Amino acid sequence: MAMAPVIKLVLGSIAFAIFWVLAVFPSVPFLPIGRTAGSLFGAMLMVIFQVITPEQAYAAIDLPILGLLFGTMVVSIYLERADMFKYLGTLLSWRSRGPKDLLCRVCLVSAVSSALFTNDTSCVVLTEFVLKIARQKNLPPHPFLLALATSANIGSSATPIGNPQNLVIAVQSKIPFWEFLLGVFPAMAVGITVNALILLAMYWRLLSDHKDDEEEEEVEEENAVSEAVAEEDVTSHRFSPATLPHLSSFRSQESNLRMDPETLRNRAVSAGESDIMNRDSNASNAESQGESFNTSKNWRRVLWKSSVYLITLGMLISLLMGLNMSWTAITAALALVVLDFKDARPSLEKVSYSLLIFFCGMFITVDGFNKTGIPTALWDLMEPYAKIDQAKGTAVLALVILVLSNVASNVPTVLLLGARVAASAAAGEEEKKAWLLLAWVSTVAGNLTLLGSAANLIVCEQARRAVSHGYTLTFAKHFKFGLPSTLIVTAIGLLLIK
């Protein structure tokens, strides 16, 4: 693509720069409108500046990605209602040996789930849950949020269904699923391990300082539970005043028959015992009916939860079979809505529509920036030095993909460079290696900055929107860890991918 006219190039760059600043710093003093409005503002400027036409702006919105994101959000909402988060909490906390062990578990669970459910799904499902665990254990949230986001990106690189750019690569390169997996899996496994070690090294002291606080909190929780049990014992055994509903009949008999006191006492005791037996019988019947109702209700609950898990498993199998990702996710979401047999509005209201709107604006803004010709010019400049048959060329190619993935987003980068990278490589195994390197670098590049991947944005947005324990993962905190992790993990993949 040739460079656009100077006026379009300048205006397109200005619009993209405004979008980038508002996305990175959503509360800048001169325009504190937030990320979502900032992305729409950048998209609007691209159209107003005539960098792209309104028709091109609509066409730039990637509906499959939005459909996938919406579907997985709905599925995650029903999984939450089905107590999946509680079971994940048991899995992560089971015989946990402290904050460092918990951090490693978050890395592993995030990586595996991202390879199977896509990184966006993993982050949508796990973000608030990981944040809850960190808050409950009095731990700093950002190491665990970083572990979740970066591990999700690295783990998603292993399969064609792990993320949208891998899906594009799998379709264009026609690499079979298992060849893709075998080609990238060694790099992914080592990359996850190294990423966790970097996290531990960077936050070792911070996690160690909270050990004593965590132990004190556990003791306090145990004391609170003991006090609650003791109080419950007292209230459950509290007696109420006795009543004698047949006292008037006793008086009537006394006045008419003029019985002696001993006979009257015997009659009163007998009547009282009969009344107690009747009350016990009624209480027993009520308790039996209540237990029957509760048993039926519990069985319906178990059946519904099992159905939710089976539908989710079916969605996963369908994705593994290569069916359309977005329609598979939407179908699973609608199946859950119908199965619930209730008004779906309360569940659908929990969907993060602001995040979907943010992606719409981002797609338009990035497409407008691509039409300025700057990303293409960068590739044309570096292509002669980016041959993968040499170590130097591989490093240059990785650097180009790394930069473009963070400036123009990874999916547009793959769409822009995919065919060119494959064409510049030799035929056969070298072409396959070029595709796999593109998949690896464009995915891991998402860990460099907060805007590098959708997974990062989802973690940031979900954590910020958490009602009772919200947390803002800043650009600086992410970049402080993302820079060394991305460079080291990317280099490892370049050596292991064959």
N, C-alpha and C positions, 0 to 999 in steps of 0.2 A: 504494500500500500504506500502510495506516494504521500509526502507531507502535505497537509492541508494548507490553504492560503494563510498568510501570516496573521490576518485579523482573526480567522477562525481558530488558528493554533493558540494565539494569545488568550482569546476569550475562553476557549475550552480549558486551557490550563488554569485560568483564574477560577472558573467554576469548580474544577476538580480540587483545587487548593482550598477553596472555601468549604467544600464538602469534607475534605480530609481534616481540616482544623476543627470543624464542628463535631466530627465523629470522634476525634481524639480528645478534644477538650469541650464536652457538651455544655459547660457552664461558663464559657468565656465571658468576661464582663461586657464586651461590646455587643454580644448577641447570644444571651443565655437561653437558647430555645431547645436544646437537647439534641440527641443523636437522630431521633426519628424525623423531627422537623428539619434538621440539618441535611439529611439525605434527600428529602423532598425539595428542599431549597436548591441543592446542587443540581438535581434533575431538572427543576424548573429553569434554572439559569442556562443549562445546556440547550433547552428548547428556545428560550427567549433570545439567546445569543446566536441562534440558528446554526449551532454546531451540529445538531441533528434535528430532523423534522418530528412533529408529533407522532406520525405513523411509525417512524423508526424508534421513537421512545417507547411506544407501546410494544413493539416487536422485541425490544431489548429485555423486557421483563421475562425472566425464565420461569414460566408457569410450572414445569415439572418440579423444580426445586421448591417453589412455594407450596405446591401440592404435597410434596414429601414432608416438608416441614410442618404444615398444618395437620396432616394425617398422623404424624408421629407425636405431635403435641396432644391430640385428642386421645390417642392410644395411651400415652403416658398418664393422662388424667384418670382414665379408667383403671390403669394399673395401680395408681395411687389409691383409688377407692377400693381396689381388691387387696390392699395391704402388702403390695410388693415391696414398698419402701421399708416396712417393718421387717420383712424377711431379709432384705439386703442389709438392714442394720444389724440383724443377728449374725449374718455372714461376715460383715466387716468387724463387728465387735467380739465375735466368738473367740475366746481365749486370746484376746488382744494383749500384746505385751508392751503397750504404751504408744505414744504419739508416732514414733518412727515406724513401728510395725503397721500402724493404721495408715500412714502415708504410703507405704509400699503396697498395701492392699488396695488402696484407692487407685494407684497406678495400674495394677494388674486387672482389676475389675473394669476400669475404664477402657483399657486397651482391648480386652477380649470382647466386651459388649459393643465397642465401636466397630470392630472387624465384622461383627455379625449383624448389628442393628444400624449401622452408619454412625459417624461421629456426632452428627447433629442430634440424632435420637438419644444417644448415650448421654449427651450433655443436658438435653431437655429433661430426661428422667432423673438424673443423678445429682444435678447441681444443688437444688434446695435440700435434698437429703444429706449430702456431704456437709453442707453448711450447718444443718441441724446438729449433726454429730460433733462438729468442731465446737459449736456453741455449748452443747451439753457437757462436753469434756473440758470446757474452759481453755480451748486451744486457739491460737491465731488462725483465722480462716484462710488467709491468702496462700500459704503453702499447699493446702489441700485443694483449693480452687485451681491453682496452677498445675498441680498433679493431675487433676481431672481433665483440664482442657488440653494440656500438652500430650498426655498419654492417649487421649481420645484421637488426636491428630495422628500420632505415630502409629497407633494400633489400626486406624482406618486405612493405612497405606497397604495393608497386606492383602486385601481382597478387592475385586472389581466393584463390590457393592458397599465398600467402606465409606465412600464419599462421592460427590457428583463428578469431580474431575477424573477419578478412576473409572467411573462408568463411561465417560466420554472416551477415555483411552482404550478401554476394553472393546468398545464398539468400533472405533476407528482402526485399531491395530489387529482386531480379530484374534487376540490371544485367548486361548481357552482358560476357563476359571482356574483349574488346578495348576496350569503352567504359571499363571499370574501369581497364585499363592506361593508356589514353591520358589519362584524367582525373588520375591520380596520378603517372605517370612523370616529368613535368617537375619536380614538387616533389621526388621521390625523387632524381633526378639532381643537382639543385642541393644538396639536403640532404646527400648523401654527400660532395660536394666540400667544403662548408662544415664538416662534421663532421671531415673529414681535416685541414683547415686549422686548426681549433681544437686538434686533437691535436698537430699540429706546433708550433703557437705555445706550447702549454702545456708540452710536453716537449722543445722544441728543444735547450736546454742539456743536459738529461739524455742525450739521444741523441748529442749532439756530444761529450760527455765520454768516451764509450765508443768513439770512432773509433780512437784510438791503440791501445787495448787490442785491438780487433778486428784491426788490422793486425798487431800483434805475434803474436796467436794464429794468423793465417794463415801467418806466417813459420815459427812453431814447427811447425805442421801440415805444411808443406812439408818442413822438415828431418826430421821424424819419418818422413814417407813415404820420403824418400831413404834414411834409415838402414835402414828396413825392407826396401827393395828391395835395398840392398847386402848385408844379412844374408841375404836369401833367395837371392841369387846365390851366396854362399859355401856355404850348406847344400846347395843343389841340385847343386853341383859337387864335393861332398865324396866322395872315393873310398873304397871299402870294400876290405878285403884280398882279394887274388886267391886262388882255390881251384882245385885240379886234381883233379877227381873221378876221373880215370882213372890216377892215379899208381901204384896197385897193379898194374895191368896192365902198365905199363911195366917195373916191377921183375921181374915174372914172365917177360916176354919177355927181359929182360937175363940172367936166370939160366939159362934154357933154351937160348937161341940164342947166347948169349955174343957179342952184336954189339959192333962197335967203337963208341967214344964218338961218332964223327961220325954214324954211322947212327942211334944212339939219339937224338941231338939232333934229327936231321931228323924221326924218327918222333914225338918229343914235340911239336915245333912243329906238325906236321901234325895231330896229335890235338887239340892245344890250339886250333888254328884251327877245327877241326870242332866242338869244344864251344862255342866262342864263337858260331859261326854258328847252332848249334841254339838256344842261349839267346836270340840276337837274333830268331830266327824265332818262338820261343814268346812273347817279349815283344811282338813285333809283332802276333801273333794276339790276345794279351790286350788290347793297346791298341786294336786294331780293334773287339773286342767291347765294350770299355768305351765307346769313342766312339759305337758304335751304340746302346748302352743310354742314354747321356747324351743323345744326339740324340732318342731316343724320349721320354725323360722331359721334355726341354725342350719338345718339341712338345705333350705333354699339358698341361704347365704353361701354355703360351701359349694353348691352346684353352680351358682352364678360366678363365684370366683374361679372355679375350675374352667368354666366356659371362657372367661376373660383370658386366662392363661393359654387355653387351647387356640383361641383366635390369634393371640399374639404369636404363638408358636407356628401357626399356619402362615401368618404373614412372613415370619422369618424363613420358613421353608420355601415359600413362593419367591422371596428375594434371592435365596440361594439357587433356585431353579432358573433365575434370569428373567423373571417377569418384570414388567414395567414397575419401577420403584414407586413413583408417585401414586399411580392408580392402585397399586397393592396396598399402600399405606392408607389411602382414602377409603378403600373397600373395607379394610380391617376396622377403621374408625366408625364407618357407618354400620357395620355389623354389630359393634359394641353398643352403638346408640340404640339400634333396634332391639337388641337382646335385653337391654336395661328396662325397656318397656315403661319408661317414664319421660316426662318432659326433659329434653336434652339441654334446655337453656342454661340451667345452673352449671352444667359441665362445660358447655361451649363458651360460657363467659370467662372461664379460666384460661382460655387460649390467649397467648401473647400476640394480639393483633398489631400492636405497635412494632413488634419485631418483624412481622410480615411486611408492614408498610416500609420499614427501614430498608429491607432487602429490595423492595420495588424501586425505591429512590436510588439505591446503590447500583442496581443493574443499569439503570438509565445513565447515571453519572459515569460509570466505568465505560459503558459503550460509547458515550460521547468522547471520553478521553482517548479511547482507542482510535476513534475516527480522526483525531488530530494527526495521527501518524507517528507520534513520539515512540510508543512501544515498538512499532515495526522498524523504525529507524534504528533503535537500539539493537535489535536483532541483526539487521543488515550490517551493522558496524562490527558486531562480535562474531558473526557466523563463521568467517574464515578461520577463526582461532578456537572454535568450539567443536572440533572433531573428537569423537569419543574413542578413537583408536590410540590416542595418546593420553597420558595422565594429565598433562597440562591442558589439553583440550577438554577433557572431562571436567576439570576444575573450573574452567572458564564457562562451560555450559551450565554447570550447577550455579555459578554466580549470577549468570543472566536470568535463569529461571527463578532464583531466590529473590532478586530485585523486582522482576516483573510481577511475581506472585504477590508481593506486598504492596506494589504500587497500583497495579491494574487488576488485582484479585487472581486467585489461582485458576478458576474455571475459564475466564477469558484468556489467560496465559496459555492454558492447554489448547484451547480452540485456535489460538493464534500460532503457537509454535509446534503443535503436534506433528502435522504433516511435514513441516520444514525440517524438524529435528530428525524424523525418520528418513526423509529424503537425503539429508546430508550424511547419514550413516551408511555403512556398507550393507549389502543385502544379507538376508539370513539371520544368524544369531546376533550380529551387530545391530540390526534394525530392532529386534526384540529387546535387546539391552537398552537401546536408546529410549524406547517407549517406557520401559520399567524405570529407568533413571528419571524420566520426566514425571512419572507418577510419584516416585519417592521424594524427589526434591520439591515439587510443587505442593505436596502434602505437608512435609516436615517444615517447609518455609512458613506455613501458617503459624508456627510457634514463635516466630521472630517478634512480631508486634501484636498488639491487641486487635488490630484490624486485619491481621493476616489470614484469618479463617472465620467461617461462620460459627464454628464450635467455640472459639474464644468469645465472640460477641454474645452467643447464647448464654455462656457461663456468666459473663459480666452482667447481662441484662436480667437473667433469672435471679442472680444473687442480689442485685440491687432492688428487685421487686419483691423479695421475700418480706412477708408482712411483719413478723415479730422478731426477725433476726437478720434483717437486710445488711448487706455489705457491698461496698463499692470497690471493685478491683480496678485500680488506676492503671493508666498507660505506662507510667514509670515503673511500677512494681512488676508488671508483666515483662517489660523490656529488660529490666535488670536481670531476670532469670532467662528470658527468651533468647537473648543474644548468644551467650555461651552455649546454651543447650542446643540451639538450632545449628550452630556452626559445627559442634562436635558430633552430634547425631547425624547430620547430613554427610559429613566426611566418612563416618563409619559405613553408611549405606553405599557410598561410592566405591568402597573397597570390597563390600560383600556381594553386591548385586552382580550377577553374571549373565 
